[in-house]
Amino acid sequence: MTNPNHFRDVCIVGNIASGKSTLTRLLAQTIPDSAAVLEDFDQNPFLEWNFQNPPRWAFTNAVRYFYDYLRVWRAQTADSHYAHYFIDAGAATNRYVYGEHMRGEGIVTAAEFDFYKILCDVIERAFAYTPPDAYIFVETTPELCFERMTARARSETWAYQQPISLAYLRGLAKYFQMFRDALRAQAVPLLLVSNNADNLHDPAKQAVVIQTVQTFLNRSAA
């Protein structure tokens, strides 16, 4: 449930290679009394297989990814008491962007998607999950995301992303927009941060982004 008095859990949302992980770390380092909750996909063997053969592995990968998001969120927030947790992507992104994408694009069957939703509900209850209080959307064009992703996919860490196409990123962008529209319709607090001009690496532009986020967070304390 969104807390109107304080933005504790803030989900950083964006397309692949949009800069969401960079922003998550930056905010945790610069916003007082904050921590980063980063993705942990090292234990997910289905991620690489999913991009090689989506119809075969999309369902299994989505469930495992959802579980890992909540496992990490719970481990990092249960016994600590920071004012803000900046969450990289997070469970909501998995469920309402990637989950809807695999359903909408016919990558999984209707029966698989219905079971995916059931499993998400079960996992949420198991980890006593509460939805984020607010969202920050990192706005980056699919074309620029593809350029950045292609560059980093040359490294071993990101090699699994090599099969990802520009068409896939463009398709995801539509579902991110749908998710954003749904949050707005529910009056969930959200902020848009552009990263088309590489705003997260230039110190002067970083300062503007940080101040914008700080102003957004201050809304919850007003």
C-alpha positions as CSV (number, residue, x, y, z in Angstrom):
1,M,0.0,0.0,0.0
2,T,1.3,3.4,-0.9
3,N,2.2,5.5,2.1
4,P,1.2,9.1,1.5
5,N,3.4,10.3,4.4
6,H,6.7,8.8,3.4
7,F,8.3,7.4,0.3
8,R,10.3,4.5,1.8
9,D,10.4,2.0,-1.0
10,V,11.1,3.8,-4.3
11,C,11.2,1.6,-7.4
12,I,13.5,2.7,-10.3
13,V,11.9,1.6,-13.5
14,G,13.3,1.6,-17.1
15,N,14.0,-0.3,-20.2
16,I,17.1,-2.6,-20.5
17,A,20.2,-0.4,-20.4
18,S,18.2,2.8,-19.7
19,G,20.4,3.6,-16.8
20,K,18.1,2.4,-13.9
21,S,20.9,0.5,-12.1
22,T,23.2,3.5,-12.4
23,L,20.5,5.8,-11.0
24,T,19.7,3.4,-8.2
25,R,23.3,3.4,-7.0
26,L,23.7,7.1,-7.5
27,L,20.7,7.9,-5.4
28,A,21.7,5.5,-2.6
29,Q,25.1,7.2,-2.5
30,T,23.9,10.8,-2.5
31,I,20.5,10.9,-0.8
32,P,21.0,10.8,3.0
33,D,19.9,7.7,4.9
34,S,19.4,5.6,1.8
35,A,20.2,2.2,0.5
36,A,20.2,0.5,-2.9
37,V,18.3,-2.8,-3.5
38,L,20.0,-4.1,-6.6
39,E,19.1,-6.9,-8.9
40,D,20.6,-10.3,-8.3
41,F,20.3,-12.6,-11.3
42,D,23.4,-14.7,-10.7
43,Q,21.3,-17.6,-9.4
44,N,18.8,-17.5,-12.3
45,P,19.9,-20.1,-14.9
46,F,16.8,-19.4,-17.0
47,L,17.7,-15.8,-17.9
48,E,20.1,-16.5,-20.6
49,W,18.0,-19.4,-21.9
50,N,15.0,-17.1,-22.1
51,F,16.6,-14.8,-24.6
52,Q,17.7,-17.7,-26.7
53,N,14.3,-19.4,-26.7
54,P,11.5,-17.2,-25.2
55,P,8.5,-19.6,-25.8
56,R,10.3,-22.3,-23.9
57,W,11.7,-20.4,-21.0
58,A,9.8,-17.1,-20.6
59,F,7.4,-18.5,-17.9
60,T,10.1,-20.2,-15.8
61,N,12.4,-17.2,-16.1
62,A,9.7,-14.7,-15.1
63,V,8.8,-16.7,-12.0
64,R,12.4,-17.1,-11.0
65,Y,13.1,-13.5,-11.6
66,F,10.0,-12.5,-9.5
67,Y,11.1,-14.7,-6.7
68,D,14.7,-13.3,-6.8
69,Y,13.4,-9.7,-6.7
70,L,11.4,-10.4,-3.5
71,R,14.1,-12.5,-1.9
72,V,16.6,-9.7,-2.3
73,W,14.1,-7.0,-1.2
74,R,13.2,-8.9,1.9
75,A,16.8,-9.7,2.8
76,Q,17.9,-6.1,2.5
77,T,15.0,-4.3,4.1
78,A,13.8,-6.7,6.9
79,D,16.5,-5.9,9.4
80,S,17.6,-2.4,8.4
81,H,15.9,0.9,8.9
82,Y,16.9,3.4,6.2
83,A,14.6,6.3,5.3
84,H,14.7,5.3,1.6
85,Y,15.3,2.1,-0.3
86,F,15.9,2.7,-4.0
87,I,14.9,-0.6,-5.7
88,D,16.5,-1.5,-9.0
89,A,13.6,-2.6,-11.3
90,G,11.8,-4.6,-8.6
91,A,9.0,-7.1,-8.5
92,A,6.4,-4.7,-9.9
93,T,8.5,-4.3,-13.1
94,N,8.6,-8.1,-13.5
95,R,4.9,-8.5,-13.0
96,Y,3.4,-5.5,-14.8
97,V,5.9,-4.9,-17.6
98,Y,7.7,-8.2,-18.5
99,G,4.8,-10.3,-17.4
100,E,2.3,-8.3,-19.4
101,H,4.8,-8.3,-22.3
102,M,5.1,-12.0,-22.5
103,R,1.3,-12.3,-22.3
104,G,0.5,-9.6,-24.7
105,E,3.0,-10.7,-27.3
106,G,1.8,-14.3,-27.2
107,I,5.1,-15.6,-25.8
108,V,3.3,-17.6,-23.1
109,T,-0.1,-19.2,-23.2
110,A,-3.1,-17.7,-21.3
111,A,-3.0,-20.7,-18.9
112,E,0.7,-20.0,-18.2
113,F,0.1,-16.4,-17.6
114,D,-2.8,-17.1,-15.2
115,F,-0.6,-19.5,-13.3
116,Y,2.2,-16.9,-13.3
117,K,-0.1,-14.5,-11.6
118,I,-1.1,-17.1,-9.0
119,L,2.6,-17.8,-8.2
120,C,3.3,-14.1,-7.9
121,D,0.6,-13.8,-5.3
122,V,1.9,-16.8,-3.4
123,I,5.5,-15.4,-3.5
124,E,4.3,-12.0,-2.4
125,R,2.5,-13.4,0.6
126,A,5.5,-15.6,1.5
127,F,7.8,-12.5,1.7
128,A,5.2,-10.2,3.3
129,Y,5.7,-7.9,0.3
130,T,4.3,-4.4,0.2
131,P,4.2,-2.5,-3.1
132,P,6.6,0.5,-3.5
133,D,5.5,3.9,-2.2
134,A,6.7,5.6,-5.4
135,Y,8.3,5.1,-8.8
136,I,11.0,6.8,-10.7
137,F,10.9,6.1,-14.5
138,V,14.2,6.4,-16.3
139,E,13.2,7.7,-19.8
140,T,15.7,6.6,-22.5
141,T,14.8,5.9,-26.1
142,P,14.9,2.2,-27.2
143,E,17.5,3.2,-29.8
144,L,19.9,4.5,-27.2
145,C,19.2,1.6,-24.9
146,F,20.1,-0.7,-27.7
147,E,23.3,1.1,-28.4
148,R,24.3,1.0,-24.7
149,M,23.2,-2.6,-24.4
150,T,25.1,-3.7,-27.4
151,A,28.3,-2.1,-26.1
152,R,28.1,-3.7,-22.7
153,A,27.0,-7.1,-24.0
154,R,30.6,-7.6,-25.2
155,S,31.6,-8.2,-21.6
156,E,31.1,-11.6,-20.0
157,T,28.7,-10.3,-17.3
158,W,26.2,-9.0,-19.9
159,A,26.9,-11.5,-22.7
160,Y,23.4,-13.0,-22.2
161,Q,21.9,-9.8,-23.7
162,Q,23.5,-10.4,-27.1
163,P,20.4,-12.0,-28.6
164,I,18.2,-9.0,-27.6
165,S,17.0,-7.0,-30.6
166,L,16.0,-3.3,-31.0
167,A,12.5,-4.5,-31.9
168,Y,12.3,-6.2,-28.5
169,L,13.3,-3.0,-26.7
170,R,10.8,-1.0,-28.7
171,G,8.1,-3.6,-27.7
172,L,9.0,-3.3,-24.1
173,A,8.8,0.5,-24.2
174,K,5.1,0.2,-25.0
175,Y,4.5,-1.9,-21.9
176,F,6.5,0.5,-19.7
177,Q,4.2,3.2,-21.0
178,M,1.1,1.2,-20.2
179,F,2.5,0.5,-16.6
180,R,3.1,4.2,-16.1
181,D,-0.4,5.1,-17.3
182,A,-1.9,2.5,-14.9
183,L,0.1,4.0,-12.0
184,R,-1.1,7.5,-12.8
185,A,-4.7,6.3,-13.0
186,Q,-4.2,4.9,-9.5
187,A,-2.6,8.2,-8.3
188,V,0.6,6.4,-7.4
189,P,3.4,9.0,-7.0
190,L,5.9,8.8,-9.9
191,L,8.7,10.9,-11.3
192,L,10.1,10.9,-14.8
193,V,13.9,11.3,-15.2
194,S,15.4,11.6,-18.7
195,N,18.7,9.8,-19.5
196,N,18.8,10.5,-23.2
197,A,21.7,12.9,-22.8
198,D,23.6,10.6,-20.5
199,N,22.5,12.7,-17.5
200,L,23.7,10.1,-15.0
201,H,27.5,10.4,-15.8
202,D,28.1,14.1,-16.2
203,P,28.6,15.6,-12.7
204,A,26.6,18.8,-13.5
205,K,23.7,16.8,-14.9
206,Q,23.9,14.4,-12.1
207,A,23.4,17.2,-9.6
208,V,20.2,18.3,-11.4
209,V,18.8,14.8,-11.3
210,I,19.7,14.3,-7.7
211,Q,18.0,17.6,-6.8
212,T,14.9,16.7,-8.8
213,V,14.6,13.4,-7.0
214,Q,15.2,15.0,-3.6
215,T,12.4,17.5,-4.3
216,F,10.2,14.6,-5.3
217,L,11.0,12.8,-2.0
218,N,10.4,15.9,0.0
219,R,6.8,15.8,-1.2
220,S,6.2,12.8,1.1
221,A,7.5,14.7,4.1
222,A,5.5,17.8,3.5
